């Protein structure tokens, strides 16, 4: 039953989304290195037909099927129209991608696919094109996906941009209908600006009680704050009513941070239940250890986790300075 075993194959994966500049490509590169270090199979797919310059080696590149530059030239479209056309073209020719995914993962015990997606926000909030593509992939490949939504953590410095990022995450969660892990990326850059933050980082990560943040808005006498006081209050209430949005702080260069985000993703897409199948002969308990990481890391208070991270970051910066100076 060679075919029978093939039909029962389950794929796990991460759909990496978020606005341009949120660090999606850097995240994919970091995850690629981490999974390689964990000796885990991984397939990297570039799903962004406008991604010019990839720093990682991708196994499947959608630009071989359709490229936004060509679309713009041939059809006289702008970058946004070109991208929407390209995504619709991908949907029509999804067999191309499905065939390549099958081929790339056919010899892997527990295949794990990372999709680097386009950054244009409207693909997730206004169009249902990404939802249609993912739902068809899920059906055709028995793919268990988690959507990893990256938001640049330096937005936390500005309360308005932070609230809009939270709303963006919420609307993407609603539109994509997938398990979701929201990530505050580049926290190493935010650490230089902690004096500019109204609250500690764990507050922004936990999205605890946005009314505290609104208080700071009302005290700053900004004309926007006065004018939109009620709107802000309603938006904060909306986010809290759903109780869905919270963020994982991430510095992709920090192994512990990256592992924690990976275990959150693996818990969300169900990969963790297959952890025992990840057999690494040199390390017989690697799969089980990952399972424990996934289950246990939620007990540590976020602030302690961030404090420990800051210590590691300081040590890393010292090392880098020594190397630079030496």
N, C-alpha and C positions, 0 to 999 in steps of 0.2 A: 504493500500500500504506500508506495512513494508519494502518490498524489494525495492520498488521504492525510498523511502527516503534514503535507504542505498546506492543506486546506485548514488545518487546525492551528496554524501558526498565528501567533498574536504579535503585533508590533506595538511598542510603546514609544511615546515621543513627547517633545516639547515644541510648542508653537510660540516662537519668540516675537512678541509684538511690542509696540510702544512708539511714541512720536519720534521724528528724526532727531538725532543727537542724543538719544537716551542711552546709547551704548549697546545696541543690539548685537552689532557685529563683533565688538570686543567681548561681549558675553559669550557668543557662540565659540569664539576662539578659545576663551578660558575654559568653557565646558568641554571642548574637544581635548584640551590638554589634561583636564581633570579625569575624564573618562579613560583616556589612554593610560594615565598613571594608575588608575584603579583596575587596569586590564579589562575594561568592559567594552563590548562591541559598541560602535557608534557610527551612524551615517549622518553626514551633514548635508543638508539640502539648502541651496540658496533659492528662496522663493520670490526674491525681489528682482523683477526684470529690469530695474533701473540701477542696481548695485554695480557701480563701475569698477570698484577696485577692492578685491577681497583679500584680506590679510591671512585668511585660513585656507586650507585645502578643502574644497568642497567636493563631495562624492557625486552629487547631482547638481547641475547648474541649470536653472530654468531659462537662462539667457540663450542656451543652445536651441531652445524652442522659440522663444520670442524675446526681443530686446527693445526696450522703450525708445532708444535712439532711432532705430530703424522705423518703428511705428510712427514717430514724430515726423521723420523725413518723408516717409511714403504717404502718410495720410494728412500731413500738414496740421498735426495736433500739437497742443502745448504739453508740458510735462505731466500735468494732472490728468488731462484727457487721454494722453498717451498711456499712462499707467492703468487707468480704468479699462481702456481698450485691451491692453496687454493681459490684464487679469481675466477679462472675459474670454480672451483667446485661450488662456490656460485652461479655463473651465471647460471650454468646448473640446480641447485636446487633452483632457485629463488622463486618457489612456497612456499617453506618452510618459507621464510622470509615474503612473501606477506601475507600468512595466519596468521602469528603471528602479523603482523602490523595491519591487519583488526581486529583481536581479541582484541588487546591492545587498539585500538582507538574507538571501536564500540559505547561506551556510551558517547563520548565526543562531545560537540557542535562544537568546532573549534579545531580539533586535531592538535598538534604541535609536530613534531618528530625531534630529534637531532641525527644525525649519527656521531659517532666518527670513523674516517676513518684511514686506515693504512698510515704510514708516508713515505714509499718508494716513492721517487720522480718519478721514472720511470713509476709507475702505472698511472701517470697523464700526463707525457710528451711523453713517447715512446709507451706505450701500450694503447689501447683504452678500456681496460677491465672495468675501473671505469665508463667511459662514457656509455658503453653498459649496465652495471648494473643500473646506475641511470636512463637512458632513459627507461628501461623496468619497473622500479618501478614507474616512472612518469606516464607511460601509464596505468599500471595496477591499480594504486591507485588514479589517478587524483591528483598526488602529486605536489605541487608548491614548488620548491626547490630554495634556494639560497646557493651558495657555499661560505663558510667562510674560506678564506685562511689566515692562521696564519704564521707570520714571526717573529722571535725573534728580538726585537728592538735593542738588544745590537750589532747586525750586523752593525748598522749605524756607529759605531766607525771606521769600516774599509770600506773605499769607495768601494773597489773591491767587498767585500762580499755583501755590500748593493746593488750595481748595479746588481750582479748576482741574488740577492733575487728578485729584481724588474723584471728581465727577467723571473725568475721562475714563478712569479705571472702571468705575461703576458702569458706565454706558457700554464699554467694551465687554464687560462681563455679561451684561444683559443680551447684547447682540450675538456674542459668539456661542453662548450656551455650552460652555466647556468648564471643567474644573479650572480654577484660576489661582495662580500664585502672583501676587503683586510685589514688585521688587523696587526698592529705592537704590538706584545704582550710584556708583562713584562716591561712596561715603568717605573715601580717603580725601577727596577734594573738599567735601563739606567740612571736614575736621579743621581746615584752616579758617573757617568762617563761623565757628561755633559761637563766637561773641555776638554775631549778627542774628542768631536764632532767638526767638522769643521764649522757646521752651527747649528742654533737652531732646535729643534725637529720639529717644524711646517714645516720646509723646507723638511725634510725627509718624513713627513706624506703626504705633498701635492705633492711630486715628481714634483716640479714646473719646474725648469729649470736645467736639469742635467749638463749643460755646466759649471755652477758655480762649481759643484763638480769636474768636469774634470779639471778645472783650478788648484784646490788644488792638483790633482794628478800630473799635469805636473810640478808643482813647487817643488815636493818632490824628484826629481832626482832619483826616484826608477827605476832600469833598466826596470822593467815591464812597467812603465808609458811611458818611451821613446819609447819602442819597440811597444807598442800596442796603441799608441796615436790615430791612425786613427780608429782602431777597436773600441776603447772606444767611440770615437766621433760618429761612426755609430750606436753603440748600444744605446747611449743616444738619438740619433735622432729617432731611431725606436720606443723607448718607448714613446717619446713625440708625434710622429706622430699618434700613436694609441690614445694617450690622455686618456687611460682607467685606468691606474694604479694610484690609490692614496690610502693612508692607513688611517685607523682609529687607533689612539693610544689607547691602552687598558691596564689598570691594573685591572684584573678581581676582585680584592678584593675591588675596589672602586665602590660604587653603581652607581654613576652618569656616570662613564665611561662605565660600563657594560650596563646600561640602554640605553645609546646613541648607543652602538653597536647593542643592541637588536632592537632598533627602526629602525636603518639602515637596518638590516636584514629583519625586518617585512615590510619595505617599498619595499625592493627588491623582496621578494617572494609574495607580495600581501596580506599578512595577515592583514596589516593595514586597508584594505578595509572591513575587517570583525570585526574590533575592537569593533563595537557597540554590537556584539553578545556576547562579553565576559561580562557576567553579573555577577557582584559580589554584592550580596544583601547588604553587609555591606558598599559598596562604589559604589553608582549607577553611578558615572561618571568615573570609572577607565578606561573603554575602550576608552572613548572619550579623556581622558587625554593622553593616550598612542598615540592616533592618532595625537594629537597636538605635542607631543614630536617628533614624527617621521617627522612632517612637518616643525617644527620651528627651529630645532637645527642646521640647515645648515647656519643660518644667522650670528652666532657668529664667529668672526675670530678665526682661529685655535690657534693662539698664546695666545689669551685671555683665551680660553678654557684650554690650557695647563698650563697657569699661575695659574688659579683657582685650577687646579688639584694639582699643586706643593704645594699650600697652604694646601690643604686637606691632602696631603701625609705627610707634615711636622707635622701637627697636629696629624695624626695617629701614626707617629713614636714616638712623645712625649708621647702619651698615652701608647703606648706599653712599652716605657722605664720606665714610672711611674709604670705600672703594674709589670714589671720585677723587678724594684727596690723595690717596696712596698712588 
